[in-house]
Every structure is written in structure tokens, then in C-alpha cells.
Amino acid sequence: MIRQFLSVAMVLVLSHSLGHAQAAKTPVLVELFTSEGCSSCPPADRLLASLSALQPVAGAQIIVLEEHVDYWDAQGWHDRFSSPIFTTRQNVYARHFSSDSYTPQMVVEGEAQFVGNDPSKAVAAITRATGKPKFAITLNQPAIDGKRISASVSTAATSLPKGDLYAALVEPAASTLVRSGENGGKRLDHVSIARKLERVGTVKDLGKGPVAFHLTAPDGVDIAALHLVVFAQPDGQGVVQAIADAPVH
């Protein structure tokens, strides 16, 4: 899979001019709806990891979120990262795209969706998204108080669209030995696992000053290793309008 991904990515990256590599990078949000109970998902998990590690599209800063749905949990294996929050988010996308919910599903910038183990579609969608403007937001340094992580987001933009602000608390990497279900006996590796995802305000709130928020870390994680991802998106999960990320520590 990684060799296949590299060959596709290299062709597309080399088609960009060398000047693009020096330009300011556009952040692009890539979401993967996945489950440890789904035998088709591990290749998509590996592709997401490759996109994050290799950053194969010139001009793009690829920010990835691995979101584990919970509707596989009754089919032989309970995914410890699953949450109905991510199932609900995927179902909203299904209405937005007039499609079904399925795994693995990759969504790029809230505007393109496809089977999540397809490297050529992933790179093509990220490439298209890179040319589209966003307004800039700044995620200010988070503070840790026990399991509570507080931060604020701000913008210098004066013309702001309608939309919602979301904050995700992200575990950078984890591994699970799956003991039953379709992936029974396999060790699955994950990156950028969304452990919390909450609406924390509106884009219009940013016009009044920094928007403060807090998230509570789940049990059993290294809080200092976590990341925060904040993004703006219209109601109904349309095209991502702004995005920023920062380490918690």
C-alpha cells in the first residue's frame, strides 16, 4: 500500500512547479471514518498515516483526523476509540453528500468523499483543496489543569462567513491488538485519533475577540502528548473554512 501510495503521490507532486514548494502551505483537513472491527479499514488507516507523515502534496499542510464510528462495536469487537459522536458526524456527511455511511470513508475538506483506501483519490482531492482560500485562525497555547485542557482561538480576519467552530482533542498514535471480530489476531496501528470533538462556538464569535474553550481528556492517555485541532465549518458540514492545530504541551 505505501509503495502504491508513493508512486501516485510522486506523479502528482512532481506535476507542481518547484515554486509551489516554497509558497505558504494551505492547511487541508482529511478525515477518516474507520473502525477496528472492519477488515477493510487497516489499509485506509495506513494511507492516512502516510498522508500525515509524507505530506505528499506541494503547497498543502495535511491535517488528519481518524474518527472511529461505533456501529461496528456489536459485531464481535468493541473499538476502544469508538464514539457515537463520530457516527453522528458521519451521518451528517451522508446527508450532505446524499450517500450512505460506510467504512472506511475518507472526507477531504468537507467537500469530497470516497472509499478511504484509495491513494489516488486522496491525493487528487487534497490537491484540489490546496488551491481554495481559507481565512486564517490562530490557536493559542493550550494550558493543562489535570485532565482539563483550555485554549482559545482567534483571527485577524475582518470579513467572516457563517459557520461553527469545532475543537478536537487528538491522540497522535496508538496500537491495538484486536482479539476478535473481522480483524481478530491483528495488531492495528493508528495515528491522529480524535478522542474528543466538540462544537465550541461560531465563526461570528471570532469577530468579537478570542473564543475560549476547554476539553477534558479521556482516561489512560498521555495528556502532554495530545494535540488540539480547531476548524470552522458551515452548518451541515460543508467546505472547511479555516483550520489550525497545536500541541497541548
Secondary structure, 3 states (H helix, E strand, C coil): CHHHHHHHHHHHHHCCCHHHHHCCCEEEEEEEEECCCCCCHHHHHHHHHHHHHHCCCCCEEEEEEEEECCCCCCCCCCCCCCCHHHHHHHHHHHHHHCCCCCCCEEEECCCEEEECCCHHHHHHHHHHHHCCCCCCCEECCCEEECCEEEEEEECCCCCCCCCEEEEEEEEEEEEEECCCCCCCCCEEEEEEEEEEEEEEEEHHHHCCCCEEEEEECCCCCCHHHCEEEEEEECCCCCCCCEEEEEECC
